[in-house]
């Protein structure tokens, strides 16, 4: 009985350390824009697309990876407009800025 109790406590402690290690490798990325023609926006990281309709989106992803940012023009099924990429190591707010036909990113 005591042996099982000790095993359960050790398992619980190891599990909590594992969860904390995974949480440290995850960051929150907020993407926003004032572009009038943007119908949806988001980012791609490690081949996985994340985004939503509207002018802002907040998602989670791995730290220390390259994120590619962009939006869809005129409708959720419209053409992809790429705005730039950046390696992110911490929680970030990324603003998509459009000037004429050129789109760029600003990171806070």
Backbone torsions as a table, in degrees:
resi	resn	phi	psi	omega
1	UNK	NA	-48.8	179.9
2	UNK	-65.0	-35.8	179.5
3	UNK	-62.9	-42.6	178.1
4	UNK	-65.4	-38.5	178.9
5	UNK	-62.7	-43.5	178.7
6	UNK	-64.8	-42.9	178.1
7	UNK	-61.2	-42.6	179.3
8	UNK	-63.5	-41.9	178.7
9	UNK	-64.7	-43.2	178.6
10	UNK	-62.7	-42.8	177.5
11	UNK	-61.2	-42.2	179.4
12	UNK	-64.6	-41.9	179.0
13	UNK	-65.0	-45.0	178.2
14	UNK	-62.8	-40.3	178.5
15	UNK	-61.8	-43.0	-179.3
16	UNK	-65.6	-37.6	176.6
17	UNK	-66.4	-37.9	178.7
18	UNK	-63.9	-44.9	179.1
19	UNK	-61.3	-42.2	179.4
20	UNK	-65.1	-38.8	179.4
21	UNK	-65.5	-40.5	178.4
22	UNK	-66.8	-41.6	-178.6
23	UNK	-63.0	-34.2	-179.9
24	UNK	-69.1	-23.7	-179.2
25	UNK	-89.1	3.0	-178.5
26	UNK	-113.6	134.1	178.0
27	UNK	-121.5	160.6	174.8
28	UNK	-102.0	131.1	-179.7
29	UNK	-122.3	120.9	176.6
30	UNK	-106.0	128.0	179.1
31	UNK	-115.7	135.5	179.3
32	UNK	-146.7	159.9	177.3
33	UNK	-155.5	157.6	172.8
34	UNK	-107.9	3.6	-178.9
35	UNK	-58.9	123.8	-175.5
36	UNK	-67.0	-30.6	-177.0
37	UNK	-88.9	-1.4	-179.3
38	UNK	-74.2	121.9	178.6
39	UNK	-101.1	-26.4	178.9
40	UNK	-153.8	154.9	178.4
41	UNK	-149.8	168.7	179.9
42	UNK	168.0	-156.5	-178.1
43	UNK	-146.9	162.1	173.6
44	UNK	-122.3	133.1	176.6
45	UNK	-141.6	129.3	-177.8
46	UNK	52.4	37.8	177.9
47	UNK	80.5	-2.7	-179.6
48	UNK	-100.5	124.1	179.8
49	UNK	-89.9	137.6	176.8
50	UNK	-136.7	134.1	179.4
51	UNK	176.2	-177.0	-178.7
52	UNK	-159.5	164.9	173.8
53	UNK	-69.8	150.8	177.0
54	UNK	112.8	-168.5	-175.4
55	UNK	-101.4	-1.7	177.1
56	UNK	-149.6	154.0	179.4
57	UNK	-152.9	138.6	175.6
58	UNK	-124.5	126.2	-179.1
59	UNK	-142.3	174.2	179.7
60	UNK	-117.2	152.1	178.7
61	UNK	-162.2	178.1	-178.3
62	UNK	-74.0	147.1	176.6
63	UNK	-79.1	157.1	176.1
64	UNK	59.9	38.0	176.0
65	UNK	-126.2	160.1	178.9
66	UNK	-85.3	125.2	178.0
67	UNK	-105.1	135.7	176.9
68	UNK	-109.8	126.2	-174.2
69	UNK	-111.1	149.2	177.4
70	UNK	-175.6	-177.8	178.9
71	UNK	-143.9	167.3	175.5
72	UNK	-104.7	132.5	-174.3
73	UNK	-90.1	133.5	172.9
74	UNK	71.1	-34.1	177.1
75	UNK	-155.7	166.9	179.7
76	UNK	-64.7	-17.1	178.6
77	UNK	-106.6	7.8	-179.3
78	UNK	-72.9	-179.3	-178.1
79	UNK	-68.7	147.1	175.7
80	UNK	-76.4	131.1	174.5
81	UNK	-111.9	112.5	180.0
82	UNK	-84.1	135.8	-175.9
83	UNK	-112.3	-18.0	179.0
84	UNK	146.8	175.8	180.0
85	UNK	-139.6	156.6	-178.7
86	UNK	-160.2	142.7	173.2
87	UNK	-81.4	124.2	-177.3
88	UNK	-112.5	132.4	-179.0
89	UNK	-112.1	-15.3	-177.4
90	UNK	-142.0	170.4	177.4
91	UNK	-52.0	134.4	-173.4
92	UNK	-140.8	152.1	170.8
93	UNK	-114.4	120.8	-176.2
94	UNK	-114.7	125.9	177.8
95	UNK	-107.1	128.6	176.2
96	UNK	-90.1	122.2	-176.1
97	UNK	-116.6	123.9	-179.7
98	UNK	-110.9	131.6	175.9
99	UNK	-132.8	105.6	-175.3
100	UNK	67.2	-125.6	178.2
101	UNK	-94.4	2.1	-175.9
102	UNK	-103.3	134.4	177.2
103	UNK	-120.1	137.6	178.7
104	UNK	-137.8	172.8	-180.0
105	UNK	-117.7	147.2	171.9
106	UNK	-125.2	129.1	-176.2
107	UNK	-111.5	127.2	177.2
108	UNK	-100.1	NA	NA
